[in-house]
């Protein structure tokens, strides 16, 4: 019957952005979805932007990073995740991380997956010598 037909979706991601084991678990959890996960090599961002500009060949799902705001001009190429119910779980996420995927017009084009640690290492003696604050 038509209800047993699998939905085919394509996912683009770059090496180490999404764990291969996680993709395998997603395929197991959603047997009604035929997920084709394509690990894109080379300049992932350039390929994605070019594909969006061509308005042809885009993946159904794409892994993004903190450069997501560079895709805001192409927001019409994305589903508004608020229309799909994303707002119902917004309170489960850090507000600053959630807002990274929301365009200035209020459309949510990206869903947060993680928060990565960031650190700055510096030599206090060189900061002090340059007249910069040297205490953390």
MDTraj code that builds the backbone (N, CA, C; nanometers):
import mdtraj as md
import numpy as np

residues = "UNK UNK UNK UNK UNK UNK UNK UNK UNK UNK UNK UNK UNK UNK UNK UNK UNK UNK UNK UNK UNK UNK UNK UNK UNK UNK UNK UNK UNK UNK UNK UNK UNK UNK UNK UNK UNK UNK UNK UNK UNK UNK UNK UNK UNK UNK UNK UNK UNK UNK UNK UNK UNK UNK UNK UNK UNK UNK UNK UNK UNK UNK UNK UNK UNK UNK UNK UNK UNK UNK UNK UNK UNK UNK UNK UNK UNK UNK UNK UNK UNK UNK UNK UNK UNK UNK UNK UNK UNK UNK UNK UNK UNK UNK UNK UNK UNK UNK UNK UNK UNK UNK UNK UNK UNK UNK UNK UNK UNK UNK UNK UNK UNK UNK UNK UNK UNK UNK UNK UNK UNK UNK UNK UNK UNK UNK UNK UNK UNK UNK UNK UNK UNK UNK UNK UNK".split()
xyz = np.array([
    [0.0836, -0.1193, 0.0000],
    [0.0000, 0.0000, 0.0000],
    [0.0870, 0.1240, 0.0000],
    [0.0251, 0.2387, -0.0264],
    [0.0986, 0.3657, -0.0330],
    [0.1577, 0.4029, 0.1025],
    [0.0954, 0.3567, 0.2113],
    [0.1456, 0.3887, 0.3458],
    [0.2774, 0.3195, 0.3772],
    [0.3083, 0.2117, 0.3061],
    [0.4322, 0.1385, 0.3310],
    [0.5487, 0.1907, 0.2479],
    [0.5222, 0.2858, 0.1600],
    [0.6269, 0.3397, 0.0742],
    [0.7244, 0.4224, 0.1568],
    [0.8527, 0.3988, 0.1356],
    [0.9553, 0.4741, 0.2077],
    [0.9703, 0.6141, 0.1505],
    [0.9966, 0.7079, 0.2376],
    [1.0265, 0.8447, 0.1969],
    [1.1777, 0.8530, 0.1780],
    [1.2213, 0.8985, 0.0622],
    [1.3648, 0.9085, 0.0328],
    [1.4138, 1.0484, 0.0677],
    [1.5154, 1.0557, 0.1529],
    [1.5764, 1.1824, 0.1924],
    [1.7276, 1.1742, 0.1755],
    [1.7862, 1.2857, 0.1339],
    [1.9314, 1.2940, 0.1192],
    [1.9866, 1.3894, 0.2241],
    [2.0924, 1.3481, 0.2889],
    [2.1609, 1.4284, 0.3909],
    [2.3016, 1.4583, 0.3427],
    [2.3399, 1.5855, 0.3463],
    [2.4792, 1.6237, 0.3207],
    [2.5439, 1.6599, 0.4522],
    [2.6657, 1.6114, 0.4720],
    [2.7440, 1.6488, 0.5893],
    [2.8905, 1.6358, 0.5555],
    [2.9763, 1.6939, 0.6372],
    [3.1191, 1.6846, 0.6129],
    [3.1796, 1.5902, 0.7151],
    [3.2993, 1.5436, 0.6853],
    [3.3672, 1.4470, 0.7697],
    [3.3723, 1.4949, 0.9151],
    [3.3272, 1.4112, 1.0036],
    [3.3271, 1.4318, 1.1482],
    [3.2240, 1.5331, 1.1973],
    [3.1340, 1.5813, 1.1108],
    [3.0302, 1.6721, 1.1586],
    [2.9146, 1.5952, 1.2220],
    [2.8874, 1.4775, 1.1697],
    [2.7856, 1.3893, 1.2261],
    [2.8473, 1.2504, 1.2333],
    [2.8374, 1.1901, 1.3480],
    [2.8963, 1.0584, 1.3692],
    [2.8234, 0.9531, 1.2842],
    [2.9000, 0.8689, 1.2186],
    [2.8422, 0.7644, 1.1337],
    [2.7509, 0.6710, 1.2124],
    [2.7836, 0.6478, 1.3400],
    [2.6994, 0.5620, 1.4240],
    [2.5637, 0.6275, 1.4490],
    [2.5619, 0.7601, 1.4616],
    [2.4360, 0.8321, 1.4802],
    [2.3477, 0.8196, 1.3562],
    [2.4076, 0.8291, 1.2400],
    [2.3325, 0.8127, 1.1154],
    [2.2730, 0.6722, 1.1079],
    [2.3505, 0.5726, 1.1462],
    [2.3010, 0.4343, 1.1457],
    [2.1835, 0.4195, 1.2429],
    [2.1914, 0.4835, 1.3598],
    [2.0819, 0.4771, 1.4572],
    [1.9568, 0.5451, 1.4028],
    [1.9738, 0.6569, 1.3323],
    [1.8595, 0.7273, 1.2733],
    [1.7909, 0.6387, 1.1703],
    [1.8698, 0.5699, 1.0892],
    [1.8123, 0.4793, 0.9884],
    [1.7335, 0.3667, 1.0556],
    [1.7856, 0.3193, 1.1677],
    [1.7187, 0.2122, 1.2423],
    [1.5897, 0.2631, 1.3069],
    [1.5942, 0.3826, 1.3641],
    [1.4792, 0.4385, 1.4354],
    [1.3655, 0.4768, 1.3399],
    [1.3995, 0.5162, 1.2177],
    [1.2987, 0.5601, 1.1212],
    [1.3023, 0.4698, 0.9972],
    [1.2503, 0.3482, 1.0105],
    [1.2585, 0.2535, 0.8988],
    [1.1764, 0.2955, 0.7764],
    [1.0853, 0.3901, 0.7941],
    [1.0042, 0.4357, 0.6812],
    [1.0768, 0.5418, 0.5982],
    [1.1998, 0.5760, 0.6386],
    [1.2783, 0.6759, 0.5657],
    [1.4006, 0.6091, 0.5051],
    [1.4168, 0.6293, 0.3765],
    [1.5361, 0.5813, 0.3070],
    [1.6349, 0.6985, 0.3052],
    [1.7252, 0.6991, 0.4023],
    [1.8198, 0.8090, 0.4184],
    [1.9488, 0.7799, 0.3427],
    [1.9796, 0.8677, 0.2502],
    [2.1064, 0.8599, 0.1778],
    [2.1967, 0.9674, 0.2350],
    [2.2923, 0.9256, 0.3161],
    [2.3844, 1.0187, 0.3808],
    [2.5091, 1.0325, 0.2941],
    [2.5348, 1.1550, 0.2493],
    [2.6487, 1.1813, 0.1623],
    [2.7500, 1.2684, 0.2357],
    [2.8655, 1.2093, 0.2625],
    [2.9743, 1.2829, 0.3261],
    [3.0454, 1.3618, 0.2164],
    [3.0304, 1.4937, 0.2202],
    [3.0825, 1.5806, 0.1150],
    [3.2255, 1.6219, 0.1489],
    [3.3164, 1.5942, 0.0590],
    [3.4560, 1.6333, 0.0784],
    [3.4839, 1.7695, 0.0177],
    [3.6031, 1.8178, 0.0353],
    [3.6419, 1.9461, -0.0239],
    [3.5775, 2.0630, 0.0472],
    [3.5462, 2.1664, -0.0281],
    [3.4892, 2.2877, 0.0283],
    [3.3373, 2.2729, 0.0399],
    [3.2955, 2.2168, 0.1503],
    [3.1545, 2.1865, 0.1748],
    [3.0669, 2.3112, 0.1618],
    [3.1087, 2.4194, 0.2267],
    [3.0294, 2.5422, 0.2272],
    [3.0128, 2.5971, 0.0849],
    [3.1200, 2.5989, 0.0077],
    [3.1129, 2.6498, -0.1299],
    [3.0186, 2.5639, -0.2140],
    [3.0258, 2.4329, -0.1981],
    [2.9383, 2.3441, -0.2749],
    [2.7927, 2.3692, -0.2389],
    [2.7643, 2.3847, -0.1096],
    [2.6277, 2.4084, -0.0661],
    [2.5758, 2.5419, -0.1190],
    [2.6561, 2.6465, -0.1065],
    [2.6132, 2.7786, -0.1539],
    [2.5902, 2.7786, -0.3045],
    [2.6763, 2.7117, -0.3781],
    [2.6621, 2.7029, -0.5233],
    [2.5344, 2.6281, -0.5595],
    [2.5083, 2.5202, -0.4905],
    [2.3888, 2.4398, -0.5169],
    [2.2624, 2.5195, -0.4849],
    [2.2647, 2.5940, -0.3748],
    [2.1487, 2.6767, -0.3395],
    [2.1268, 2.7858, -0.4438],
    [2.2353, 2.8474, -0.4881],
    [2.2246, 2.9540, -0.5884],
    [2.1702, 2.9003, -0.7208],
    [2.2082, 2.7774, -0.7554],
    [2.1606, 2.7158, -0.8797],
    [2.0140, 2.6731, -0.8689],
    [1.9654, 2.6659, -0.7449],
    [1.8269, 2.6255, -0.7186],
    [1.7979, 2.4865, -0.7745],
    [1.8975, 2.3984, -0.7653],
    [1.8837, 2.2637, -0.8182],
    [1.9835, 2.1704, -0.7504],
    [1.9372, 2.0532, -0.7118],
    [2.0260, 1.9521, -0.6571],
    [2.0539, 1.9636, -0.5089],
    [1.9773, 2.0485, -0.4389],
    [2.0004, 2.0618, -0.2947],
    [1.9636, 1.9326, -0.2224],
    [2.0309, 1.9063, -0.1100],
    [1.9922, 1.7919, -0.0289],
    [1.8639, 1.8248, 0.0482],
    [1.7987, 1.7227, 0.0992],
    [1.6788, 1.7442, 0.1809],
    [1.7155, 1.7908, 0.3209],
    [1.8266, 1.7395, 0.3705],
    [1.8765, 1.7735, 0.5047],
    [2.0234, 1.8085, 0.4892],
    [2.0673, 1.9110, 0.5598],
    [2.2071, 1.9500, 0.5487],
    [2.2615, 1.9856, 0.6869],
    [2.3816, 1.9401, 0.7147],
    [2.4499, 1.9788, 0.8383],
    [2.5092, 2.1179, 0.8160],
    [2.4904, 2.2039, 0.9138],
    [2.5430, 2.3398, 0.9058],
    [2.6279, 2.3667, 1.0284],
    [2.7000, 2.4756, 1.0228],
    [2.7846, 2.5115, 1.1365],
    [2.7511, 2.6540, 1.1766],
    [2.8407, 2.7171, 1.2510],
    [2.8133, 2.8522, 1.2987],
    [2.8115, 2.9549, 1.1867],
    [2.8415, 2.9146, 1.0639],
    [2.8316, 3.0030, 0.9483],
    [2.6918, 2.9997, 0.8864],
    [2.5964, 2.9451, 0.9570],
    [2.4590, 2.9335, 0.9065],
    [2.4036, 3.0680, 0.8611],
    [2.4425, 3.1770, 0.9299],
    [2.3884, 3.3087, 0.8926],
    [2.4274, 3.3493, 0.7506],
    [2.5317, 3.2897, 0.6962],
    [2.5678, 3.3170, 0.5568],
    [2.4620, 3.2633, 0.4598],
    [2.3766, 3.1749, 0.5081],
    [2.2720, 3.1166, 0.4248],
    [2.1384, 3.1884, 0.4407],
    [2.1303, 3.2865, 0.5292],
    [2.0045, 3.3588, 0.5494],
    [1.9493, 3.4181, 0.4193],
    [2.0338, 3.4713, 0.3280],
    [1.9782, 3.5226, 0.2017],
    [1.9083, 3.4147, 0.1181],
    [1.9372, 3.2882, 0.1461],
    [1.8738, 3.1767, 0.0734],
    [1.7623, 3.1125, 0.1558],
    [1.7068, 3.1863, 0.2512],
    [1.6080, 3.1271, 0.3418],
    [1.4885, 3.0672, 0.2687],
    [1.4588, 3.1160, 0.1495],
    [1.3462, 3.0611, 0.0733],
    [1.3737, 2.9192, 0.0235],
    [1.4971, 2.8732, 0.0345],
    [1.5335, 2.7383, -0.0084],
    [1.5201, 2.6371, 0.1057],
    [1.4810, 2.6850, 0.2245],
    [1.4698, 2.6007, 0.3436],
    [1.3252, 2.5987, 0.3929],
    [1.2884, 2.4897, 0.4570],
    [1.1608, 2.4867, 0.5279],
    [1.1747, 2.5724, 0.6526],
    [1.0655, 2.6372, 0.6903],
    [1.0626, 2.7080, 0.8179],
    [1.0326, 2.6030, 0.9247],
    [1.1306, 2.5731, 1.0067],
    [1.1151, 2.4668, 1.1059],
    [1.0108, 2.5009, 1.2119],
    [0.9810, 2.6287, 1.2289],
    [0.8711, 2.6663, 1.3182],
    [0.7387, 2.6112, 1.2661],
    [0.7221, 2.6089, 1.1341],
    [0.6000, 2.5547, 1.0744],
    [0.5874, 2.4042, 1.0977],
    [0.6982, 2.3400, 1.1292],
    [0.6990, 2.1952, 1.1524],
    [0.6984, 2.1606, 1.3006],
    [0.6785, 2.2626, 1.3871],
    [0.6659, 2.2370, 1.5304],
    [0.7895, 2.2595, 1.6142],
    [0.8949, 2.3151, 1.5569],
    [1.0189, 2.3331, 1.6328],
    [0.9986, 2.4187, 1.7581],
    [0.9100, 2.5165, 1.7512],
    [0.8874, 2.6043, 1.8655],
    [0.8429, 2.5311, 1.9907],
    [0.7841, 2.4138, 1.9747],
    [0.7353, 2.3366, 2.0889],
    [0.8475, 2.2869, 2.1796],
    [0.9691, 2.2790, 2.1268],
    [1.0810, 2.2297, 2.2088],
    [1.1902, 2.3350, 2.2272],
    [1.1627, 2.4575, 2.1870],
    [1.2625, 2.5641, 2.1959],
    [1.3151, 2.5820, 2.3378],
    [1.2298, 2.5647, 2.4378],
    [1.2716, 2.5862, 2.5765],
    [1.3708, 2.4810, 2.6269],
    [1.3981, 2.3797, 2.5475],
    [1.4943, 2.2757, 2.5852],
    [1.6366, 2.3087, 2.5395],
    [1.6540, 2.4253, 2.4760],
    [1.7828, 2.4635, 2.4175],
    [1.8315, 2.5963, 2.4738],
    [1.9616, 2.6168, 2.4665],
    [2.0192, 2.7451, 2.5031],
    [1.9688, 2.8501, 2.4043],
    [1.9208, 2.9623, 2.4560],
    [1.8595, 3.0649, 2.3707],
    [1.9555, 3.1131, 2.2622],
    [2.0830, 3.1362, 2.2977],
    [2.1782, 3.1885, 2.1985],
    [2.2032, 3.0881, 2.0867],
    [2.2040, 2.9597, 2.1200],
    [2.2269, 2.8565, 2.0185],
    [2.1047, 2.8442, 1.9274],
    [1.9879, 2.8483, 1.9872],
    [1.8641, 2.8392, 1.9107],
    [1.8555, 2.9531, 1.8099],
    [1.8851, 3.0732, 1.8542],
    [1.8718, 3.1931, 1.7700],
    [1.9667, 3.1930, 1.6506],
    [2.0736, 3.1158, 1.6555],
    [2.1670, 3.1105, 1.5422],
    [2.1006, 3.0599, 1.4149],
    [1.9972, 2.9787, 1.4292],
    [1.9300, 2.9233, 1.3119],
    [1.8076, 3.0006, 1.2673],
    [1.7819, 3.1161, 1.3320],
    [1.6636, 3.1962, 1.2994],
    [1.7066, 3.3191, 1.2194],
    [1.6462, 3.3349, 1.1028],
    [1.6798, 3.4463, 1.0141],
    [1.6240, 3.5777, 1.0702],
    [1.6733, 3.6919, 1.0203],
    [1.6187, 3.8200, 1.0659],
    [1.4677, 3.8340, 1.0438],
    [1.4127, 3.7620, 0.9453],
    [1.2685, 3.7688, 0.9207],
    [1.1904, 3.6754, 1.0130],
    [1.2625, 3.5978, 1.0969],
    [1.1962, 3.5103, 1.1933],
    [1.1754, 3.3679, 1.1475],
    [1.2316, 3.3304, 1.0336],
    [1.2196, 3.1935, 0.9840],
    [1.3326, 3.1095, 1.0425],
    [1.2986, 2.9938, 1.0944],
    [1.4010, 2.9047, 1.1491],
    [1.4452, 2.8079, 1.0401],
    [1.5714, 2.8232, 0.9953],
    [1.6205, 2.7368, 0.8869],
    [1.7172, 2.6301, 0.9364],
    [1.7592, 2.6390, 1.0620],
    [1.8546, 2.5417, 1.1144],
    [1.8223, 2.5057, 1.2575],
    [1.8412, 2.3798, 1.2893],
    [1.8114, 2.3258, 1.4215],
    [1.9423, 2.2964, 1.4940],
    [1.9588, 2.3432, 1.6171],
    [2.0862, 2.3197, 1.6871],
    [2.1084, 2.1717, 1.7198],
    [2.2307, 2.1265, 1.6940],
    [2.2679, 1.9879, 1.7233],
    [2.3635, 1.9789, 1.8409],
    [2.4468, 2.0816, 1.8573],
    [2.5508, 2.0720, 1.9589],
    [2.6011, 2.2106, 1.9961],
    [2.6810, 2.2137, 2.0983],
    [2.7579, 2.3330, 2.1309],
    [2.9006, 2.2860, 2.1517],
    [2.9903, 2.3442, 2.0798],
    [3.1303, 2.3030, 2.0890],
    [3.2065, 2.3921, 2.1854],
    [3.3024, 2.3351, 2.2548],
    [3.3828, 2.4171, 2.3456],
    [3.4739, 2.5112, 2.2670],
    [3.4929, 2.6285, 2.3207],
    [3.5818, 2.7265, 2.2609],
    [3.6736, 2.7778, 2.3699],
    [3.7991, 2.7964, 2.3359],
    [3.8952, 2.8446, 2.4344],
    [3.9944, 2.9372, 2.3660],
    [4.0520, 3.0244, 2.4435],
    [4.1573, 3.1127, 2.3956],
    [4.2776, 3.0918, 2.4868],
    [4.3867, 3.0525, 2.4285],
    [4.5111, 3.0392, 2.5027],
    [4.5976, 3.1585, 2.4663],
    [4.6576, 3.2179, 2.5648],
    [4.7417, 3.3340, 2.5380],
    [4.8566, 3.3371, 2.6380],
    [4.9590, 3.4116, 2.6003],
    [5.0734, 3.4301, 2.6903],
    [5.0530, 3.5608, 2.7643],
    [5.0293, 3.5496, 2.8943],
    [5.0018, 3.6662, 2.9776],
    [5.1170, 3.7657, 2.9721],
    [5.2412, 3.7158, 2.9638],
    [5.3558, 3.8074, 2.9620],
    [5.3559, 3.8947, 2.8365],
    [5.3164, 3.8376, 2.7207],
    [5.3110, 3.9159, 2.5977],
    [5.1938, 4.0141, 2.5984],
    [5.0830, 3.9729, 2.6566],
    [4.9692, 4.0647, 2.6692],
    [5.0091, 4.1832, 2.7568],
    [5.0749, 4.1534, 2.8701],
    [5.1149, 4.2592, 2.9630],
    [5.2141, 4.3537, 2.8950],
    [5.3104, 4.2968, 2.8229],
    [5.4105, 4.3768, 2.7514],
    [5.3453, 4.4684, 2.6475],
    [5.2363, 4.4225, 2.5861],
    [5.1666, 4.5008, 2.4847],
    [5.0664, 4.5985, 2.5464],
    [5.0559, 4.5981, 2.6787],
    [4.9634, 4.6892, 2.7463],
    [4.8196, 4.6387, 2.7482],
    [4.8007, 4.5106, 2.7201],
    [4.6673, 4.4510, 2.7214],
    [4.6384, 4.3897, 2.8581],
    [4.5131, 4.3768, 2.8938],
    [4.4819, 4.3081, 3.0193],
    [4.5399, 4.1678, 3.0161],
    [4.6062, 4.1273, 3.1207],
    [4.6731, 3.9967, 3.1197],
    [4.6120, 3.8993, 3.2188],
    [4.5139, 3.9433, 3.2942],
    [4.4446, 3.8519, 3.3866],
    [4.3183, 3.7974, 3.3174],
    [4.2899, 3.6697, 3.3335],
    [4.1702, 3.6131, 3.2685],
    [4.0423, 3.6723, 3.3240],
])
top = md.Topology()
chain = top.add_chain()
for i, resn in enumerate(residues, 1):
    res = top.add_residue(resn, chain, resSeq=i)
    for name in ("N", "CA", "C"):
        top.add_atom(name, md.element.get_by_symbol(name[0]), res)
traj = md.Trajectory(xyz[None], top)
